[in-house]
Amino acid sequence: MPDLSHFITAQLIVSAVICIVVVHVILIGVAYSIYLERKVSAYIQDRIGPNRVGFDFGLPALRFLRGMVGLGQPLADGLKFFLKEDYTPAHVDKVLFTLAPALIVIPALMGFIIIPWGGTWNVPEFTIPVLNVHVAGGPVQVAGAVVNVGVLYLLAVASLGVYGVTLGGWASNNKFSFLGGLRSTAQMLAYEIPLGLSLLAVLLVVGSLIPADLVGYQVRNGWLILSQPIAAILFFISILAEANRAPFDNAEAEQELVGGYHTEYSSMRFALFFMGEYAHMITSSAFFALVFLGGYHLPLVPWLSPESTTLLAVLAKCLVYFGKVGLLVCFMMVIRWTLPRMRFDQVMMMAWQAVIPLALIVVIVSSVVVYLNLGPRFNLPWGESIPLLVANAAITVGFLIMYPFLPNYEVNRRVPMYGSRFNPVPGERVSTRPMDATALADRPEAAVAGAR
């Protein structure tokens, strides 16, 4: 048997385990993210949401698993998509029509590889019994792959998701799908720029593309969301637009495009589009937590420092990291059910006239602060964090001063239609308030009973 000790290392084994485990965690997270979004929307709209489907499968012996707060709903949805007819319309490009959903899911499931979920683990020496291979121990990174340009890898992989949307819209041979694909392409091209610029402002300060160095810098100097809040906001806006999440979901606007790029899809090919969207949400939330929220770090908790390399510390770091990702995903859902969808022209004007110029200003100001080296020069605590925070405050004040002087394009100017509520007949009193007593009462049944 050939000597495999030089090939099979502790880092290789840990990376393989992390890849297998995290892929399944993300897939399960995708299923229950859809369940969570239904519950969040129900809470915001004062409804109950899924609460019937449990894990009893209609069997009397499993009656105690009935209900379960609707936790069986993702399984029921998955079975429904599996059992539905996989219909392919006539006159579509069948190869690209089938390939497009996979081209959305695969990039979303590739980006997590460089995320340092658990920091560094000091692995003891051990022997693999079946292969009789001795594996030397030592410090290893708890990540799918240790790449020196990990941040660039994640940016490159995240930008590939647009191909699936564009091909799905083109291959469907449907004008609504085609318009949805065009919208998504233009939107992603526009918001890739501020995404990269806001990340560049951070990398100028950190001085490294290695994900572990990003965490280490924030452990020493504080989370970057505190010293670079404008870059964090622009980055979060960009990942919302990249994931086609509201208020940027114009590629699938039901009121305008029926269903957008996935209008003609059904069964599991339709489900793959949703899997790609939610997997992209999870991966982009992990990226945001890495860049701006310190990754697995929490202040004042010794176990969560990079110096803690025990197995218990690694598990604690993974739990903290996944907790941050879960909170960010919940925040994305709250935004969706709080803010209305923007018009497509507003989305593009926001990118080219506000977000991109502001991101350029942040990069220039961050470069000046790094070049002047104000933190060490004046012996300030936390490195460049205080000068960067002051610079961000100055950018905000300058933007608020300049905003009233910026050109304002009123696209939807109200037409003064004579006799309408906005242009009433002289002497007419316009009232939009309901006149029925039941519509004005907090408890309509009490108002009806009082009227009787």
NORWO-V786725 format. One record per backbone hydrogen bond with DSSP energy under -0.5 kcal/mol. NH is the residue of the N-H (numbers start at 0). CO is the residue of the C=O. If there is no record, write none. Layout:
((NH	CO) (NH	CO))
//
This chain:
((3	1) (6	3) (7	3) (8	6) (9	135) (12	8) (13	9) (14	10) (15	11) (16	12) (17	13) (18	14) (19	15) (20	16) (21	17) (22	18) (23	19) (24	20) (25	21) (26	22) (27	23) (28	24) (29	25) (30	26) (31	27) (32	28) (33	29) (34	30) (35	31) (36	32) (37	33) (38	34) (39	35) (40	36) (41	37) (42	38) (43	39) (44	40) (45	42) (46	41) (54	64) (58	55) (61	58) (62	59) (64	61) (65	62) (66	51) (67	65) (69	66) (70	67) (71	52) (72	52) (72	69) (75	71) (76	72) (77	73) (78	74) (79	75) (80	76) (81	77) (82	78) (83	79) (86	84) (88	86) (91	88) (92	170) (93	91) (96	92) (97	93) (98	94) (99	95) (101	97) (102	98) (103	99) (103	100) (104	100) (105	101) (107	103) (108	104) (108	105) (109	106) (110	106) (112	109) (113	110) (114	111) (116	114) (116	141) (117	141) (120	139) (121	308) (122	120) (122	137) (125	134) (127	132) (128	126) (131	127) (132	127) (134	125) (134	132) (135	133) (137	122) (139	120) (141	118) (142	140) (143	112) (144	112) (146	144) (149	146) (150	208) (152	148) (153	149) (154	150) (155	151) (156	152) (157	153) (158	154) (159	156) (160	157) (161	158) (162	159) (163	159) (164	160) (165	161) (166	162) (167	163) (168	164) (169	165) (170	166) (171	167) (172	169) (173	168) (177	173) (178	174) (179	175) (180	176) (181	177) (182	178) (183	179) (184	180) (185	181) (186	182) (187	183) (188	184) (189	185) (190	186) (191	187) (192	188) (192	189) (193	189) (194	190) (195	191) (196	192) (197	193) (198	194) (199	195) (200	196) (201	197) (202	198) (203	199) (204	200) (205	201) (206	202) (212	209) (213	209) (214	210) (215	211) (216	212) (217	213) (218	214) (219	215) (220	216) (221	217) (224	291) (225	222) (226	222) (227	223) (231	227) (232	228) (233	229) (234	230) (235	231) (236	232) (237	233) (238	234) (239	235) (240	236) (241	237) (242	238) (243	240) (244	239) (247	244) (249	247) (251	248) (252	249) (253	251) (255	252) (256	252) (257	253) (258	256) (259	256) (260	250) (261	258) (262	259) (264	261) (268	265) (269	265) (269	266) (270	266) (271	267) (272	268) (272	269) (273	269) (274	270) (275	271) (276	272) (277	273) (278	274) (279	275) (280	276) (281	277) (282	278) (283	279) (284	280) (285	281) (286	282) (287	283) (288	284) (289	285) (290	286) (291	287) (292	287) (292	288) (294	288) (296	293) (300	297) (301	299) (303	300) (304	301) (307	304) (308	306) (313	309) (314	310) (315	311) (316	312) (317	313) (318	314) (319	315) (320	316) (321	317) (322	318) (323	319) (324	320) (325	321) (326	322) (327	323) (328	324) (329	325) (330	326) (331	327) (332	328) (333	329) (334	330) (335	331) (336	332) (337	334) (338	334) (341	246) (346	342) (347	343) (348	344) (349	345) (350	346) (351	347) (352	348) (353	349) (354	349) (355	350) (357	353) (358	354) (359	355) (360	356) (361	357) (362	358) (363	359) (364	360) (365	361) (366	362) (367	363) (368	364) (369	365) (370	366) (371	367) (372	368) (373	368) (376	372) (377	373) (378	375) (379	374) (382	379) (384	381) (385	380) (387	383) (388	384) (389	385) (390	386) (391	387) (392	388) (393	389) (394	390) (395	391) (396	392) (397	393) (398	394) (399	395) (400	396) (401	397) (402	398) (403	399) (404	401) (405	401) (405	402) (408	406) (409	407) (410	408) (412	410) (415	413) (416	414) (418	422) (419	416) (419	422) (422	419) (427	424) (429	427) (438	435) (439	435) (440	436) (443	441) (445	442) (446	442) (447	443) (448	444) (449	445) (450	446) (451	447))
//
